[in-house]
Structure formats: structure tokens, C-alpha cells
Amino acid sequence: MTPPVIKAMSDIGVRLTVSPAPHWRSRRTVEKMMLAHLLALVPAMVMSVYMFGLQAASVVGMAGAVAVLTEAVCLKLQNRDVNVDNFTALYEGILFAFLLPAGAPLWLAGIGAAVTIVLGRTVFGGFGTNPVCAPLVAWAFCRLSWPAAMDIDLNMAQYLINYPLDQLKHFGVGTLYQFDYKELFLGRQLGGLGSTQIAGLLAGGIFLIATGWVRIFIPASFLVGVTATAGIFWGIDPNTYADPVFHLLTGSTIFAAFFLAPDVASSPVGKLPQILFGLIAGVMVVIIRVYGIYPDGVPFAIMIANLLTPLLDRVRPKPFGGR
């Protein structure tokens, strides 16, 4: 008769079997994740169309369509399955469109969307392998190549209001009295056609966090970084530097906190790395706005933080028993 202790261990070979990853299965898919993110963008999209008219919808439509088409062509050239129905290309094309002024020419939206897919994703292996947030790569490419076409005030000269960050950069804090914070919150300001719709972006961001598609660590630490750094400058000299609320309500700050910074491919994985990532990006936003030549430092700040992701991912708790 087999001793009980041996019989109890008779399935040890089964219980210690190691199989390839992933081991944690769930019903969440890339397609569901993208659909949730697209749904989160709807409030800001509706507000931008209300603010800027159908021209805003045409820019978004052009960018989204070209991104999907470019993704299909790239996959075909690589002899890979054409799976554009997972909405990843559409989502990133729309993210790029949200960074454009509403008066941007359609050719710019098309070129930027193509660059988002080709230089932002495909050259690194496709979705999930890009080291830098793909729409920001396209934004930087277009901003450096066609600065006039990307300029907010030049493209939206028909509006009587000014771009708040340009006003701060070129004319100083003393001219900011013309901006009402309630109006800024409701998206009645110049800027990226979707990135300045603060109320809509907040609604979408809260939805993503509540449904678990975005963890709170990067958005919260990013906003803390922006607020704390702006508060330090403001405390040093309020006659020279804008207050923290102004920095939160203008430019692409809220858009970046919930949609650009938490990009799954280019942001860290762990809790502490995500907090450090958000803080670094938030601090860099204000530093670039104060000392840089670009009014809105958000895109460059996030790209810099993206480059630090491999290092931040190495910040992890010591294993049990480690020294």
C-alpha cells in the first residue's frame, strides 16, 4: 500500500507544470479596450464640434480614416493578418486629430495620421511595441515640418479669442485677465480641437478609471506634478508665472493625463514606476512652458518621460529575502 504522504504528492508533476505565458486569462481584449477609449472620447468630440463646427468633425474623420488605411497597407506589406477591426489604428488617428487646431488643413491631418502609424508604430513592430506614444511622434513631426499649419492662432484667426498659452508666452501673466476659468473648463478656448475640451475629457477619463481600463496612478501623479510645479513658480513670483489652475485648464494637460500619458505600450507597468512616470512628465510640462520656446510643453514632456520608461520599469520592490 502506498503511504498517504506519497499518495498526496502523486500529482506533484502536474501541479508544478510550467506553461508559456500568459497565465492570467480574462474576457478583456484589445478590441474592447479600444472601444472603451473611443467611447471616452465622445464627450470631448461632441463639445469640439459644438465649439468649432463641422470642420472639427472633418479633421477627425480624415485622421481616423487615413490611420486605418495606412495600418491595413502596412500589415499587407508585412504579409501579416489585416486586423484593423481591433480599432487601435482608428483610436490613435483620432488622438492625433485631437492635438490639431480645428482649422488645420485636411492634408495635414492625413499626413499626421499616416506618420502616427508608420513612424509611431510600424517601424517598431506594430501595436504594443512603440517606445513613444505614437500620436505624439506624428505631432512632433508635423510641428517641426509645417509650423505655420500647426500654429493655433494662425489657423484660428477668425475667432476673437486668443490661444491662452500663446498669450502667456508672448504677453505675460498681466494679459490673462481676459480668460474666465469657467469658460476654459467648458472648452471655450483655442487649442487642439479636442485636447482643450476639459469637461468632456474629464468625463471620459473618469469613465476609463471607473471601468478599470486606466489605472489612476499615472493620471493622478501627472496632474499632481503639473499642479505642484506650477504652484512653486507661482509662489515665487505671481506677477511672472501663471497659477496652477491656469496650467491645468489650458493646452493638452487633461487630455494627456487620461489619454496620452497612460498609453499602454510606452508607459511603465508597476505602481511605483507609474507614479514616478506621471510626476516626471507633469513637472516637465511646466518647465517647458516656462523656459521652452513652445507654448504647450505637454507633447514633449510625455515623449521625454516615455524614453525613461525602461529605466522606471526597473524600479520594483525587493523580492522576499533579498538584500
ZADO-1210 file (C-alpha; in nm, 4 decimals, padded with zeros to 6 digits):
<atoms>
<atom x="00.0000" y="00.0000" z="00.0000" code="MET" pos="1"/>
<atom x="00.1270" y="00.3446" z="-00.0953" code="THR" pos="2"/>
<atom x="00.1968" y="00.5600" z="00.2105" code="PRO" pos="3"/>
<atom x="-00.0505" y="00.8506" z="00.2404" code="PRO" pos="4"/>
<atom x="00.2251" y="01.1094" z="00.2232" code="VAL" pos="5"/>
<atom x="00.3424" y="00.9750" z="-00.1139" code="ILE" pos="6"/>
<atom x="-00.0110" y="00.9461" z="-00.2470" code="LYS" pos="7"/>
<atom x="-00.0786" y="01.3061" z="-00.1510" code="ALA" pos="8"/>
<atom x="00.2233" y="01.4154" z="-00.3565" code="MET" pos="9"/>
<atom x="00.1472" y="01.1886" z="-00.6523" code="SER" pos="10"/>
<atom x="00.0217" y="01.4816" z="-00.8637" code="ASP" pos="11"/>
<atom x="00.3299" y="01.6946" z="-00.7968" code="ILE" pos="12"/>
<atom x="00.4320" y="01.6715" z="-01.1629" code="GLY" pos="13"/>
<atom x="00.1008" y="01.8200" z="-01.2682" code="VAL" pos="14"/>
<atom x="00.0962" y="02.0913" z="-01.0060" code="ARG" pos="15"/>
<atom x="00.4468" y="02.2118" z="-01.0916" code="LEU" pos="16"/>
<atom x="00.3979" y="02.2128" z="-01.4682" code="THR" pos="17"/>
<atom x="00.5190" y="02.5394" z="-01.6212" code="VAL" pos="18"/>
<atom x="00.3415" y="02.6587" z="-01.9357" code="SER" pos="19"/>
<atom x="00.4030" y="02.9609" z="-02.1634" code="PRO" pos="20"/>
<atom x="00.2593" y="03.2991" z="-02.0648" code="ALA" pos="21"/>
<atom x="00.0050" y="03.4469" z="-02.0269" code="PRO" pos="22"/>
<atom x="-00.1284" y="03.2654" z="-01.7222" code="HIS" pos="23"/>
<atom x="-00.3971" y="03.5132" z="-01.6189" code="TRP" pos="24"/>
<atom x="-00.6921" y="03.4941" z="-01.8528" code="ARG" pos="25"/>
<atom x="-00.9802" y="03.7375" z="-01.8668" code="SER" pos="26"/>
<atom x="-01.2509" y="03.8430" z="-02.1057" code="ARG" pos="27"/>
<atom x="-01.0779" y="04.1731" z="-02.1751" code="ARG" pos="28"/>
<atom x="-00.9484" y="04.2141" z="-02.5286" code="THR" pos="29"/>
<atom x="-00.7684" y="04.4829" z="-02.7249" code="VAL" pos="30"/>
<atom x="-01.0873" y="04.5453" z="-02.9193" code="GLU" pos="31"/>
<atom x="-01.2907" y="04.6039" z="-02.6015" code="LYS" pos="32"/>
<atom x="-01.0191" y="04.8293" z="-02.4631" code="MET" pos="33"/>
<atom x="-01.0158" y="05.0438" z="-02.7767" code="MET" pos="34"/>
<atom x="-01.3940" y="05.0640" z="-02.7876" code="LEU" pos="35"/>
<atom x="-01.3943" y="05.1883" z="-02.4278" code="ALA" pos="36"/>
<atom x="-01.1312" y="05.4513" z="-02.5095" code="HIS" pos="37"/>
<atom x="-01.3195" y="05.5632" z="-02.8197" code="LEU" pos="38"/>
<atom x="-01.6372" y="05.5930" z="-02.6135" code="LEU" pos="39"/>
<atom x="-01.4463" y="05.8023" z="-02.3605" code="ALA" pos="40"/>
<atom x="-01.3513" y="06.0468" z="-02.6367" code="LEU" pos="41"/>
<atom x="-01.7116" y="06.1031" z="-02.7458" code="VAL" pos="42"/>
<atom x="-01.7960" y="06.3844" z="-02.4957" code="PRO" pos="43"/>
<atom x="-01.4892" y="06.5858" z="-02.5981" code="ALA" pos="44"/>
<atom x="-01.5642" y="06.5195" z="-02.9654" code="MET" pos="45"/>
<atom x="-01.9220" y="06.6448" z="-02.9298" code="VAL" pos="46"/>
<atom x="-01.8017" y="06.9559" z="-02.7476" code="MET" pos="47"/>
<atom x="-01.5380" y="07.0287" z="-03.0139" code="SER" pos="48"/>
<atom x="-01.7950" y="07.0041" z="-03.2941" code="VAL" pos="49"/>
<atom x="-02.0261" y="07.2346" z="-03.0986" code="TYR" pos="50"/>
<atom x="-01.7396" y="07.4800" z="-03.0480" code="MET" pos="51"/>
<atom x="-01.5725" y="07.4714" z="-03.3902" code="PHE" pos="52"/>
<atom x="-01.8399" y="07.3310" z="-03.6210" code="GLY" pos="53"/>
<atom x="-01.8287" y="07.0500" z="-03.8743" code="LEU" pos="54"/>
<atom x="-01.4725" y="07.1386" z="-03.9687" code="GLN" pos="55"/>
<atom x="-01.3630" y="06.9699" z="-03.6459" code="ALA" pos="56"/>
<atom x="-01.5517" y="06.6534" z="-03.7433" code="ALA" pos="57"/>
<atom x="-01.3892" y="06.6531" z="-04.0876" code="SER" pos="58"/>
<atom x="-01.0396" y="06.6725" z="-03.9362" code="VAL" pos="59"/>
<atom x="-01.1149" y="06.3826" z="-03.7013" code="VAL" pos="60"/>
<atom x="-01.2732" y="06.1801" z="-03.9808" code="GLY" pos="61"/>
<atom x="-00.9774" y="06.2338" z="-04.2125" code="MET" pos="62"/>
<atom x="-00.7213" y="06.1395" z="-03.9484" code="ALA" pos="63"/>
<atom x="-00.9117" y="05.8303" z="-03.8393" code="GLY" pos="64"/>
<atom x="-00.9738" y="05.7051" z="-04.1939" code="ALA" pos="65"/>
<atom x="-00.6133" y="05.7580" z="-04.3080" code="VAL" pos="66"/>
<atom x="-00.4798" y="05.5871" z="-03.9944" code="ALA" pos="67"/>
<atom x="-00.6914" y="05.2762" z="-04.0564" code="VAL" pos="68"/>
<atom x="-00.5990" y="05.2673" z="-04.4262" code="LEU" pos="69"/>
<atom x="-00.2293" y="05.3112" z="-04.3504" code="THR" pos="70"/>
<atom x="-00.2411" y="05.0325" z="-04.0919" code="GLU" pos="71"/>
<atom x="-00.4023" y="04.7988" z="-04.3457" code="ALA" pos="72"/>
<atom x="-00.1380" y="04.8775" z="-04.6087" code="VAL" pos="73"/>
<atom x="00.1479" y="04.8296" z="-04.3617" code="CYS" pos="74"/>
<atom x="00.0132" y="04.4946" z="-04.2435" code="LEU" pos="75"/>
<atom x="-00.0363" y="04.3819" z="-04.6023" code="LYS" pos="76"/>
<atom x="00.3211" y="04.4753" z="-04.6966" code="LEU" pos="77"/>
<atom x="00.4459" y="04.2732" z="-04.3998" code="GLN" pos="78"/>
<atom x="00.2366" y="03.9709" z="-04.5010" code="ASN" pos="79"/>
<atom x="00.0539" y="03.9869" z="-04.1699" code="ARG" pos="80"/>
<atom x="-00.3161" y="03.9491" z="-04.0982" code="ASP" pos="81"/>
<atom x="-00.5025" y="04.2717" z="-04.1701" code="VAL" pos="82"/>
<atom x="-00.6756" y="04.3114" z="-03.8332" code="ASN" pos="83"/>
<atom x="-00.7723" y="04.6777" z="-03.8446" code="VAL" pos="84"/>
<atom x="-01.1058" y="04.5821" z="-03.6902" code="ASP" pos="85"/>
<atom x="-00.9461" y="04.5989" z="-03.3437" code="ASN" pos="86"/>
<atom x="-00.9795" y="04.9814" z="-03.3635" code="PHE" pos="87"/>
<atom x="-00.6235" y="05.0536" z="-03.2463" code="THR" pos="88"/>
<atom x="-00.5344" y="05.2483" z="-03.5621" code="ALA" pos="89"/>
<atom x="-00.8636" y="05.4406" z="-03.5544" code="LEU" pos="90"/>
<atom x="-00.8106" y="05.5361" z="-03.1913" code="TYR" pos="91"/>
<atom x="-00.4570" y="05.6642" z="-03.2400" code="GLU" pos="92"/>
<atom x="-00.5562" y="05.8539" z="-03.5541" code="GLY" pos="93"/>
<atom x="-00.8255" y="06.0329" z="-03.3541" code="ILE" pos="94"/>
<atom x="-00.5789" y="06.1064" z="-03.0732" code="LEU" pos="95"/>
<atom x="-00.3552" y="06.2800" z="-03.3265" code="PHE" pos="96"/>
<atom x="-00.6519" y="06.4766" z="-03.4640" code="ALA" pos="97"/>
<atom x="-00.7351" y="06.5971" z="-03.1128" code="PHE" pos="98"/>
<atom x="-00.3929" y="06.7662" z="-03.1000" code="LEU" pos="99"/>
<atom x="-00.4543" y="06.9641" z="-03.4186" code="LEU" pos="100"/>
<atom x="-00.6178" y="07.3070" z="-03.4355" code="PRO" pos="101"/>
<atom x="-00.9729" y="07.2894" z="-03.5662" code="ALA" pos="102"/>
<atom x="-00.8680" y="07.4951" z="-03.8666" code="GLY" pos="103"/>
<atom x="-00.5908" y="07.2551" z="-03.9658" code="ALA" pos="104"/>
<atom x="-00.5908" y="07.1621" z="-04.3368" code="PRO" pos="105"/>
<atom x="-00.7107" y="06.8125" z="-04.4164" code="LEU" pos="106"/>
<atom x="-00.3821" y="06.7232" z="-04.5857" code="TRP" pos="107"/>
<atom x="-00.2069" y="06.7838" z="-04.2543" code="LEU" pos="108"/>
<atom x="-00.4488" y="06.5550" z="-04.0722" code="ALA" pos="109"/>
<atom x="-00.3907" y="06.2854" z="-04.3338" code="GLY" pos="110"/>
<atom x="-00.0109" y="06.3084" z="-04.3279" code="ILE" pos="111"/>
<atom x="-00.0020" y="06.3160" z="-03.9492" code="GLY" pos="112"/>
<atom x="-00.2273" y="06.0109" z="-03.9231" code="ALA" pos="113"/>
<atom x="-00.0054" y="05.8192" z="-04.1649" code="ALA" pos="114"/>
<atom x="00.3056" y="05.9178" z="-03.9697" code="VAL" pos="115"/>
<atom x="00.1341" y="05.8045" z="-03.6482" code="THR" pos="116"/>
<atom x="00.1042" y="05.4532" z="-03.7859" code="ILE" pos="117"/>
<atom x="00.4255" y="05.4262" z="-03.9893" code="VAL" pos="118"/>
<atom x="00.6807" y="05.6042" z="-03.7692" code="LEU" pos="119"/>
<atom x="00.4930" y="05.5769" z="-03.4432" code="GLY" pos="120"/>
<atom x="00.4090" y="05.2053" z="-03.4562" code="ARG" pos="121"/>
<atom x="00.5032" y="05.0004" z="-03.7603" code="THR" pos="122"/>
<atom x="00.8793" y="05.0638" z="-03.7579" code="VAL" pos="123"/>
<atom x="00.8886" y="04.9304" z="-03.4016" code="PHE" pos="124"/>
<atom x="00.6873" y="04.6180" z="-03.4781" code="GLY" pos="125"/>
<atom x="00.3264" y="04.7335" z="-03.4563" code="GLY" pos="126"/>
<atom x="00.0757" y="04.7970" z="-03.1801" code="PHE" pos="127"/>
<atom x="00.2129" y="04.7437" z="-02.8315" code="GLY" pos="128"/>
<atom x="00.5815" y="04.7750" z="-02.9228" code="THR" pos="129"/>
<atom x="00.6184" y="05.1512" z="-02.9694" code="ASN" pos="130"/>
<atom x="00.8564" y="05.3105" z="-02.7145" code="PRO" pos="131"/>
<atom x="00.6981" y="05.6566" z="-02.7552" code="VAL" pos="132"/>
<atom x="00.3293" y="05.7479" z="-02.7696" code="CYS" pos="133"/>
<atom x="00.2581" y="05.7200" z="-03.1437" code="ALA" pos="134"/>
<atom x="00.0328" y="06.0297" z="-03.1926" code="PRO" pos="135"/>
<atom x="00.2991" y="06.2444" z="-03.0264" code="LEU" pos="136"/>
<atom x="00.5611" y="06.1245" z="-03.2747" code="VAL" pos="137"/>
<atom x="00.3351" y="06.2480" z="-03.5554" code="ALA" pos="138"/>
<atom x="00.2641" y="06.5735" z="-03.3715" code="TRP" pos="139"/>
<atom x="00.6366" y="06.6460" z="-03.3335" code="ALA" pos="140"/>
<atom x="00.6990" y="06.5549" z="-03.6990" code="PHE" pos="141"/>
<atom x="00.4276" y="06.7916" z="-03.8220" code="CYS" pos="142"/>
<atom x="00.5132" y="07.0654" z="-03.5725" code="ARG" pos="143"/>
<atom x="00.8727" y="07.0753" z="-03.6938" code="LEU" pos="144"/>
<atom x="00.7888" y="07.0286" z="-04.0625" code="SER" pos="145"/>
<atom x="00.4935" y="07.2661" z="-04.1011" code="TRP" pos="146"/>
<atom x="00.4982" y="07.5062" z="-03.8041" code="PRO" pos="147"/>
<atom x="00.2627" y="07.7543" z="-03.9716" code="ALA" pos="148"/>
<atom x="-00.0004" y="07.4885" z="-04.0405" code="ALA" pos="149"/>
<atom x="00.0232" y="07.3684" z="-03.6793" code="MET" pos="150"/>
<atom x="00.0105" y="07.7156" z="-03.5259" code="ASP" pos="151"/>
<atom x="-00.3057" y="07.7614" z="-03.3196" code="ILE" pos="152"/>
<atom x="-00.3523" y="08.1368" z="-03.3602" code="ASP" pos="153"/>
<atom x="-00.2732" y="08.1399" z="-03.7339" code="LEU" pos="154"/>
<atom x="-00.5231" y="07.8638" z="-03.8101" code="ASN" pos="155"/>
<atom x="-00.7970" y="08.0093" z="-03.5917" code="MET" pos="156"/>
<atom x="-00.7552" y="08.3813" z="-03.6594" code="ALA" pos="157"/>
<atom x="-01.1284" y="08.4124" z="-03.7340" code="GLN" pos="158"/>
<atom x="-01.2055" y="08.3712" z="-03.3625" code="TYR" pos="159"/>
<atom x="-01.1958" y="08.6803" z="-03.1433" code="LEU" pos="160"/>
<atom x="-01.0363" y="08.4971" z="-02.8504" code="ILE" pos="161"/>
<atom x="-00.6661" y="08.4132" z="-02.8202" code="ASN" pos="162"/>
<atom x="-00.4794" y="08.0928" z="-02.7525" code="TYR" pos="163"/>
<atom x="-00.4205" y="08.1134" z="-02.3737" code="PRO" pos="164"/>
<atom x="-00.0723" y="07.9605" z="-02.3725" code="LEU" pos="165"/>
<atom x="00.0453" y="08.1825" z="-02.6588" code="ASP" pos="166"/>
<atom x="-00.0897" y="08.4804" z="-02.4685" code="GLN" pos="167"/>
<atom x="00.1046" y="08.3772" z="-02.1588" code="LEU" pos="168"/>
<atom x="00.4252" y="08.3040" z="-02.3515" code="LYS" pos="169"/>
<atom x="00.4367" y="08.6261" z="-02.5546" code="HIS" pos="170"/>
<atom x="00.2480" y="08.8826" z="-02.3462" code="PHE" pos="171"/>
<atom x="00.2836" y="08.7683" z="-01.9859" code="GLY" pos="172"/>
<atom x="00.0591" y="08.6993" z="-01.6892" code="VAL" pos="173"/>
<atom x="-00.0828" y="09.0522" z="-01.6878" code="GLY" pos="174"/>
<atom x="-00.2858" y="08.9800" z="-02.0022" code="THR" pos="175"/>
<atom x="-00.4571" y="08.6647" z="-01.8722" code="LEU" pos="176"/>
<atom x="-00.7454" y="08.8586" z="-01.7174" code="TYR" pos="177"/>
<atom x="-00.9349" y="08.8076" z="-02.0449" code="GLN" pos="178"/>
<atom x="-00.9759" y="08.4352" z="-01.9714" code="PHE" pos="179"/>
<atom x="-01.2501" y="08.3113" z="-01.7432" code="ASP" pos="180"/>
<atom x="-01.1737" y="07.9756" z="-01.5810" code="TYR" pos="181"/>
<atom x="-01.5322" y="07.8574" z="-01.6155" code="LYS" pos="182"/>
<atom x="-01.5181" y="07.9256" z="-01.9890" code="GLU" pos="183"/>
<atom x="-01.1844" y="07.7428" z="-02.0150" code="LEU" pos="184"/>
<atom x="-01.3331" y="07.4431" z="-01.8317" code="PHE" pos="185"/>
<atom x="-01.6234" y="07.4321" z="-02.0760" code="LEU" pos="186"/>
<atom x="-01.3850" y="07.4272" z="-02.3712" code="GLY" pos="187"/>
<atom x="-01.4471" y="07.7811" z="-02.4924" code="ARG" pos="188"/>
<atom x="-01.0834" y="07.8418" z="-02.5770" code="GLN" pos="189"/>
<atom x="-00.8465" y="07.7976" z="-02.8680" code="LEU" pos="190"/>
<atom x="-00.6185" y="07.4977" z="-02.8855" code="GLY" pos="191"/>
<atom x="-00.6222" y="07.1419" z="-03.0101" code="GLY" pos="192"/>
<atom x="-00.9720" y="07.0664" z="-03.1344" code="LEU" pos="193"/>
<atom x="-01.0313" y="06.8007" z="-02.8689" code="GLY" pos="194"/>
<atom x="-00.7489" y="06.8471" z="-02.6221" code="SER" pos="195"/>
<atom x="-00.8974" y="07.1679" z="-02.4783" code="THR" pos="196"/>
<atom x="-01.2457" y="07.0300" z="-02.4090" code="GLN" pos="197"/>
<atom x="-01.1745" y="06.9927" z="-02.0382" code="ILE" pos="198"/>
<atom x="-01.5214" y="06.8940" z="-01.9159" code="ALA" pos="199"/>
<atom x="-01.5611" y="06.6264" z="-02.1829" code="GLY" pos="200"/>
<atom x="-01.2104" y="06.4891" z="-02.1277" code="LEU" pos="201"/>
<atom x="-01.2665" y="06.4683" z="-01.7527" code="LEU" pos="202"/>
<atom x="-01.5884" y="06.2772" z="-01.8076" code="ALA" pos="203"/>
<atom x="-01.4119" y="06.0359" z="-02.0401" code="GLY" pos="204"/>
<atom x="-01.1139" y="05.9970" z="-01.8091" code="GLY" pos="205"/>
<atom x="-01.3303" y="05.9226" z="-01.5068" code="ILE" pos="206"/>
<atom x="-01.5170" y="05.6646" z="-01.7140" code="PHE" pos="207"/>
<atom x="-01.1903" y="05.4876" z="-01.8071" code="LEU" pos="208"/>
<atom x="-01.0722" y="05.4799" z="-01.4465" code="ILE" pos="209"/>
<atom x="-01.4105" y="05.3666" z="-01.3133" code="ALA" pos="210"/>
<atom x="-01.4254" y="05.0800" z="-01.5641" code="THR" pos="211"/>
<atom x="-01.0682" y="04.9751" z="-01.4919" code="GLY" pos="212"/>
<atom x="-00.9226" y="05.0399" z="-01.8360" code="TRP" pos="213"/>
<atom x="-00.6853" y="05.3043" z="-01.6983" code="VAL" pos="214"/>
<atom x="-00.5169" y="05.2846" z="-01.3591" code="ARG" pos="215"/>
<atom x="-00.5320" y="05.6032" z="-01.1569" code="ILE" pos="216"/>
<atom x="-00.1591" y="05.6273" z="-01.0797" code="PHE" pos="217"/>
<atom x="-00.0369" y="05.7977" z="-01.3988" code="ILE" pos="218"/>
<atom x="-00.3249" y="06.0481" z="-01.4364" code="PRO" pos="219"/>
<atom x="-00.3163" y="06.1441" z="-01.0680" code="ALA" pos="220"/>
<atom x="00.0617" y="06.1781" z="-01.0416" code="SER" pos="221"/>
<atom x="00.0772" y="06.3675" z="-01.3720" code="PHE" pos="222"/>
<atom x="-00.1776" y="06.6238" z="-01.2514" code="LEU" pos="223"/>
<atom x="-00.0010" y="06.6469" z="-00.9148" code="VAL" pos="224"/>
<atom x="00.3287" y="06.7105" z="-01.0953" code="GLY" pos="225"/>
<atom x="00.1771" y="06.9902" z="-01.3043" code="VAL" pos="226"/>
<atom x="-00.0020" y="07.1468" z="-01.0065" code="THR" pos="227"/>
<atom x="00.2937" y="07.1310" z="-00.7669" code="ALA" pos="228"/>
<atom x="00.5480" y="07.2662" z="-01.0150" code="THR" pos="229"/>
<atom x="00.3204" y="07.5461" z="-01.1326" code="ALA" pos="230"/>
<atom x="00.2440" y="07.6259" z="-00.7683" code="GLY" pos="231"/>
<atom x="00.6139" y="07.6596" z="-00.6879" code="ILE" pos="232"/>
<atom x="00.6720" y="07.9033" z="-00.9739" code="PHE" pos="233"/>
<atom x="00.3555" y="08.0954" z="-00.8899" code="TRP" pos="234"/>
<atom x="00.4576" y="08.1168" z="-00.5263" code="GLY" pos="235"/>
<atom x="00.7981" y="08.2562" z="-00.6234" code="ILE" pos="236"/>
<atom x="00.6538" y="08.5368" z="-00.8379" code="ASP" pos="237"/>
<atom x="00.2787" y="08.5517" z="-00.9132" code="PRO" pos="238"/>
<atom x="00.3364" y="08.8548" z="-01.1357" code="ASN" pos="239"/>
<atom x="00.5517" y="08.6495" z="-01.3731" code="THR" pos="240"/>
<atom x="00.4155" y="08.2965" z="-01.3583" code="TYR" pos="241"/>
<atom x="00.0594" y="08.1725" z="-01.4062" code="ALA" pos="242"/>
<atom x="-00.1232" y="07.9931" z="-01.1258" code="ASP" pos="243"/>
<atom x="-00.1674" y="07.6126" z="-01.1235" code="PRO" pos="244"/>
<atom x="-00.5351" y="07.6222" z="-01.2249" code="VAL" pos="245"/>
<atom x="-00.4465" y="07.8037" z="-01.5458" code="PHE" pos="246"/>
<atom x="-00.1936" y="07.5341" z="-01.6365" code="HIS" pos="247"/>
<atom x="-00.4468" y="07.2594" z="-01.5666" code="LEU" pos="248"/>
<atom x="-00.7235" y="07.4155" z="-01.7767" code="LEU" pos="249"/>
<atom x="-00.5189" y="07.5123" z="-02.0827" code="THR" pos="250"/>
<atom x="-00.3339" y="07.3265" z="-02.3526" code="GLY" pos="251"/>
<atom x="-00.3360" y="06.9470" z="-02.3560" code="SER" pos="252"/>
<atom x="-00.2890" y="06.8870" z="-01.9828" code="THR" pos="253"/>
<atom x="-00.6119" y="06.6990" z="-01.9076" code="ILE" pos="254"/>
<atom x="-00.6033" y="06.5228" z="-02.2448" code="PHE" pos="255"/>
<atom x="-00.2525" y="06.3991" z="-02.1714" code="ALA" pos="256"/>
<atom x="-00.3348" y="06.2889" z="-01.8183" code="ALA" pos="257"/>
<atom x="-00.6049" y="06.0430" z="-01.9225" code="PHE" pos="258"/>
<atom x="-00.5294" y="05.9538" z="-02.2850" code="PHE" pos="259"/>
<atom x="-00.1657" y="06.0184" z="-02.3817" code="LEU" pos="260"/>
<atom x="00.0431" y="05.9532" z="-02.0722" code="ALA" pos="261"/>
<atom x="-00.1270" y="05.6175" z="-01.9834" code="PRO" pos="262"/>
<atom x="-00.0506" y="05.4758" z="-02.3308" code="ASP" pos="263"/>
<atom x="-00.0181" y="05.1038" z="-02.2610" code="VAL" pos="264"/>
<atom x="00.2900" y="05.0469" z="-02.4759" code="ALA" pos="265"/>
<atom x="00.5047" y="05.3451" z="-02.3799" code="SER" pos="266"/>
<atom x="00.4255" y="05.3818" z="-02.0086" code="SER" pos="267"/>
<atom x="00.5563" y="05.1742" z="-01.7152" code="PRO" pos="268"/>
<atom x="00.3767" y="04.8753" z="-01.5701" code="VAL" pos="269"/>
<atom x="00.4302" y="04.8804" z="-01.1933" code="GLY" pos="270"/>
<atom x="00.2566" y="05.1071" z="-00.9442" code="LYS" pos="271"/>
<atom x="00.5659" y="05.2965" z="-00.8264" code="LEU" pos="272"/>
<atom x="00.7105" y="05.3323" z="-01.1809" code="PRO" pos="273"/>
<atom x="00.3772" y="05.4725" z="-01.2986" code="GLN" pos="274"/>
<atom x="00.3715" y="05.7280" z="-01.0174" code="ILE" pos="275"/>
<atom x="00.7286" y="05.8367" z="-01.0959" code="LEU" pos="276"/>
<atom x="00.6476" y="05.8490" z="-01.4671" code="PHE" pos="277"/>
<atom x="00.3478" y="06.0756" z="-01.4127" code="GLY" pos="278"/>
<atom x="00.5369" y="06.3049" z="-01.1774" code="LEU" pos="279"/>
<atom x="00.8305" y="06.3425" z="-01.4174" code="ILE" pos="280"/>
<atom x="00.6019" y="06.4179" z="-01.7115" code="ALA" pos="281"/>
<atom x="00.3944" y="06.6653" z="-01.5079" code="GLY" pos="282"/>
<atom x="00.6993" y="06.8532" z="-01.3850" code="VAL" pos="283"/>
<atom x="00.8427" y="06.8683" z="-01.7372" code="MET" pos="284"/>
<atom x="00.5200" y="07.0207" z="-01.8723" code="VAL" pos="285"/>
<atom x="00.5529" y="07.3323" z="-01.6605" code="VAL" pos="286"/>
<atom x="00.9306" y="07.3580" z="-01.7039" code="ILE" pos="287"/>
<atom x="00.8938" y="07.3521" z="-02.0836" code="ILE" pos="288"/>
<atom x="00.6102" y="07.6055" z="-02.0687" code="ARG" pos="289"/>
<atom x="00.8197" y="07.8393" z="-01.8539" code="VAL" pos="290"/>
<atom x="01.1617" y="07.8045" z="-02.0178" code="TYR" pos="291"/>
<atom x="01.0950" y="07.6458" z="-02.3590" code="GLY" pos="292"/>
<atom x="01.0063" y="07.8050" z="-02.6890" code="ILE" pos="293"/>
<atom x="00.6861" y="07.6016" z="-02.7299" code="TYR" pos="294"/>
<atom x="00.3762" y="07.7366" z="-02.5507" code="PRO" pos="295"/>
<atom x="00.2389" y="07.3917" z="-02.4624" code="ASP" pos="296"/>
<atom x="00.5033" y="07.1586" z="-02.3218" code="GLY" pos="297"/>
<atom x="00.2756" y="06.8553" z="-02.2893" code="VAL" pos="298"/>
<atom x="00.3750" y="06.6563" z="-02.6019" code="PRO" pos="299"/>
<atom x="00.7484" y="06.6930" z="-02.5499" code="PHE" pos="300"/>
<atom x="00.7186" y="06.6272" z="-02.1757" code="ALA" pos="301"/>
<atom x="00.5429" y="06.2952" z="-02.2311" code="ILE" pos="302"/>
<atom x="00.7878" y="06.1880" z="-02.5020" code="MET" pos="303"/>
<atom x="01.0783" y="06.2566" z="-02.2668" code="ILE" pos="304"/>
<atom x="00.9085" y="06.0535" z="-01.9947" code="ALA" pos="305"/>
<atom x="00.8425" y="05.7736" z="-02.2462" code="ASN" pos="306"/>
<atom x="01.2169" y="05.7435" z="-02.3058" code="LEU" pos="307"/>
<atom x="01.2642" y="05.6864" z="-01.9319" code="LEU" pos="308"/>
<atom x="01.0090" y="05.4031" z="-01.9175" code="THR" pos="309"/>
<atom x="01.2655" y="05.1177" z="-01.9481" code="PRO" pos="310"/>
<atom x="01.4580" y="05.2621" z="-01.6542" code="LEU" pos="311"/>
<atom x="01.1451" y="05.3261" z="-01.4472" code="LEU" pos="312"/>
<atom x="01.0279" y="04.9688" z="-01.5036" code="ASP" pos="313"/>
<atom x="01.3395" y="04.8544" z="-01.3179" code="ARG" pos="314"/>
<atom x="01.2161" y="05.0307" z="-01.0044" code="VAL" pos="315"/>
<atom x="01.0491" y="04.7470" z="-00.8196" code="ARG" pos="316"/>
<atom x="01.0274" y="04.6172" z="-00.4607" code="PRO" pos="317"/>
<atom x="01.2952" y="04.3768" z="-00.3482" code="LYS" pos="318"/>
<atom x="01.1970" y="04.0093" z="-00.3556" code="PRO" pos="319"/>
<atom x="01.1256" y="03.8436" z="-00.0252" code="PHE" pos="320"/>
<atom x="01.4563" y="03.7605" z="00.1394" code="GLY" pos="321"/>
<atom x="01.6564" y="03.9844" z="-00.0971" code="GLY" pos="322"/>
<atom x="01.9223" y="04.2259" z="00.0220" code="ARG" pos="323"/>
</atoms>
